[in-house]
Amino acid sequence: MKVWLQKVRTRLSRFREAFRRKPNRFLLHLGEQAAIVVQGTEALVGYMMKPSKKNAARVRALEKNADEIRRILIDDLNRSFVTPIDREDLFTLSRAVDDVLDYAYSTTHEMDILGVVPNDHLRAMASLLHQSAEELHLAIERLEKHPKIASDHALRVKSIGNQMDRMYTEALAHLFDEPKDLKHVITMFKLREIYRHMFHAVGSTEQAADIVSDIVIKFY
C-alpha cells in the first residue's frame, strides 16, 4: 500500500512539474534591466560622494548594459505572436526603466562638462533615487508570483516620488536665494539643470511603478 501511494505521489509530482507555468521571460528581462538600474543609481551615489572619471565611467557602462537588455526584450517582443502581458505595457515599462539610467548618465556627464561640484542637495537626491530604484526592482521581481507585494513596492516608489518633489522644490528655493554676482548666477543655472535631471530620474521610476500597478490590475 505504501509503495503504491509513493508511486501515485511521484506521478502527481511529475504531472505538476510538466504543467508548471514557465517563467515569464519578458519579466525576467525587465528584472535584469531593473537590477542594473539599481547598480547604476548606486554608482551615481558614489559619484556624488566622490566625483571622478572612474565613477562617471561606471554609470555610463551600466547605462549601456541596461540598453542592451532593453534591446533583447524588444527583439523578443517582435518575435512573439502572443505575450502573457500586454505588449505595450511591457514596452513602456522597459522604456521607463531605461529612462532612469539615461538621466543618471546625463547627470554625471553634464556635471563633468559644466564643472558642477556635488552639494548636499545632490547627494540627498541621489540617495533618494537609489532607494526608488531598489523599490522598483522589487516591484518588478515580485510581479509574476506575488502581485500584491509588487503593488506595495510600487506604492513605495510613489511615496519616494513625493519626497523628491519636496526636496526638488527646497533645492530650487535655496538655489535662487540671494544671488551674489554673475558667477553665482551662472552656477545657479548649471545646478538647476542637474537638479532637473535628478527630478526626472525619480519621475521615471514613478512612471514605471504606475505601469506595474496597471499590470497587476489587468492581469493578476
C-alpha positions in Angstrom: 0.0 0.0 0.0 2.8 2.4 0.9 4.7 1.6 -2.3 1.5 2.3 -4.3 0.9 5.6 -2.6 4.5 6.6 -3.2 4.1 5.8 -6.9 0.9 7.9 -7.1 2.6 10.8 -5.4 5.6 10.5 -7.7 3.4 10.6 -10.8 1.4 13.5 -9.4 4.6 15.4 -8.8 5.8 14.7 -12.3 2.4 15.8 -13.7 2.6 19.1 -11.8 6.2 19.7 -12.9 5.2 19.1 -16.6 2.4 21.7 -16.4 4.1 24.1 -14.1 4.0 27.6 -15.5 7.2 28.6 -17.2 8.8 31.8 -16.0 7.8 34.9 -18.0 10.9 35.7 -20.0 9.8 39.3 -20.5 9.6 39.8 -16.8 13.0 38.2 -16.4 14.4 40.7 -18.9 12.7 43.5 -17.0 14.0 42.3 -13.7 17.5 42.1 -15.1 17.2 45.6 -16.5 15.9 47.0 -13.2 18.7 45.3 -11.3 21.2 47.1 -13.5 19.4 50.4 -12.7 19.9 49.7 -9.0 23.6 49.2 -9.7 23.7 52.4 -11.8 22.0 54.6 -9.2 24.3 53.2 -6.6 27.2 54.2 -8.8 25.6 57.7 -9.1 25.6 57.9 -5.3 29.3 57.0 -5.3 29.9 59.8 -7.9 28.1 62.3 -5.7 30.3 61.3 -2.8 33.5 61.3 -4.8 33.2 62.8 -8.3 35.8 61.2 -10.6 36.2 60.0 -14.1 36.1 56.4 -12.9 32.8 56.7 -11.1 31.3 58.6 -14.0 32.5 55.8 -16.4 30.8 53.2 -14.2 27.5 55.0 -14.5 28.0 55.1 -18.3 28.9 51.4 -18.6 25.9 50.3 -16.6 23.6 52.5 -18.7 25.0 50.8 -21.8 24.4 47.4 -20.2 20.8 48.3 -19.4 20.3 49.4 -23.0 21.5 46.0 -24.2 18.9 44.2 -22.1 16.2 46.5 -23.4 17.2 45.7 -27.0 16.9 42.0 -26.2 13.5 42.5 -24.7 12.3 44.4 -27.7 13.7 41.7 -30.0 11.8 39.1 -28.1 8.6 41.1 -28.3 9.0 41.4 -32.0 9.5 37.7 -32.3 6.5 36.8 -30.2 3.0 36.4 -31.6 1.3 36.2 -28.2 2.6 37.7 -24.9 1.3 36.8 -21.4 1.2 40.6 -20.6 0.1 43.3 -22.9 2.8 44.1 -25.4 2.5 47.8 -25.0 2.8 47.6 -21.2 6.0 45.6 -21.4 7.4 48.0 -23.9 6.5 51.2 -22.0 7.7 49.7 -18.6 11.1 48.8 -20.2 11.3 52.4 -21.6 10.5 54.0 -18.2 13.1 51.8 -16.5 15.6 52.7 -19.2 15.0 56.4 -18.7 16.2 56.3 -15.1 19.7 55.5 -16.1 19.6 57.8 -19.1 19.0 60.6 -16.6 21.7 59.3 -14.3 24.2 59.3 -17.1 23.1 62.8 -18.2 23.7 64.0 -14.7 27.3 62.8 -14.4 28.1 63.8 -17.9 26.9 67.3 -17.6 28.3 67.8 -14.1 31.7 66.8 -15.6 31.3 69.1 -18.6 30.0 72.0 -16.7 32.3 71.6 -13.8 29.5 71.3 -11.2 30.6 70.1 -7.8 28.2 67.9 -5.8 26.4 69.5 -2.9 24.2 68.3 -0.1 21.1 68.6 -2.2 22.5 66.4 -5.0 23.8 63.8 -2.6 20.4 63.6 -0.9 18.6 63.4 -4.3 21.0 60.6 -5.5 20.3 58.6 -2.3 16.5 59.0 -2.8 16.8 57.9 -6.4 18.7 54.8 -5.4 16.0 53.9 -2.9 13.4 54.4 -5.5 15.3 52.2 -7.9 15.5 49.4 -5.3 11.8 49.5 -4.7 11.1 49.5 -8.4 13.3 46.4 -8.9 11.5 44.6 -6.1 8.1 45.6 -7.7 9.2 44.0 -11.0 10.8 40.9 -9.3 7.6 40.2 -7.4 5.2 40.9 -10.2 4.6 37.4 -11.5 4.4 35.3 -8.3 3.4 37.9 -5.7 1.5 40.7 -7.5 0.1 42.2 -4.2 3.6 42.6 -2.9 4.6 44.1 -6.2 1.8 46.7 -5.8 3.2 47.5 -2.3 6.6 48.2 -3.7 5.1 50.3 -6.5 3.3 52.4 -3.8 6.6 52.9 -2.0 8.1 54.3 -5.2 5.3 56.8 -5.4 5.9 57.8 -1.8 9.6 58.4 -2.6 8.5 60.5 -5.5 6.5 62.7 -3.2 9.7 63.1 -1.1 11.6 64.0 -4.2 9.0 66.7 -5.1 9.6 68.4 -1.8 13.4 68.0 -2.0 13.5 69.4 -5.5 11.4 72.4 -4.5 13.6 73.1 -1.5 16.8 72.8 -3.6 15.4 75.3 -6.1 14.3 77.7 -3.4 17.8 77.6 -1.9 19.4 78.0 -5.3 17.6 81.2 -6.1 18.1 82.7 -2.6 20.1 85.9 -2.9 22.3 85.6 -5.9 25.5 87.5 -5.2 27.2 88.0 -8.5 27.4 86.8 -12.1 29.5 83.8 -11.2 26.8 82.7 -8.7 24.1 83.2 -11.3 25.9 81.0 -13.8 26.4 78.3 -11.2 22.7 78.7 -10.3 21.6 77.9 -13.8 24.0 74.9 -14.1 22.7 73.4 -10.9 19.1 73.9 -11.9 19.7 71.7 -14.9 21.3 69.0 -12.8 18.5 69.1 -10.2 16.1 68.7 -13.1 17.8 65.6 -14.3 17.6 64.1 -10.8 13.9 65.1 -10.5 13.1 63.4 -13.9 15.0 60.3 -12.9 12.8 59.7 -9.9 9.8 60.7 -12.1 10.8 57.8 -14.4 10.7 55.3 -11.5 7.2 56.6 -10.7 6.1 56.1 -14.3 7.4 52.6 -14.2 5.7 51.9 -10.8 2.4 53.1 -12.3 2.8 50.6 -15.2 3.5 47.8 -12.7 0.3 48.8 -10.8 -1.7 48.8 -14.0 -0.3 45.3 -15.0 -1.4 43.9 -11.6 -4.9 45.2 -12.0 -5.3 44.0 -15.6 -3.6 40.6 -15.5 -3.4 39.4 -11.9 
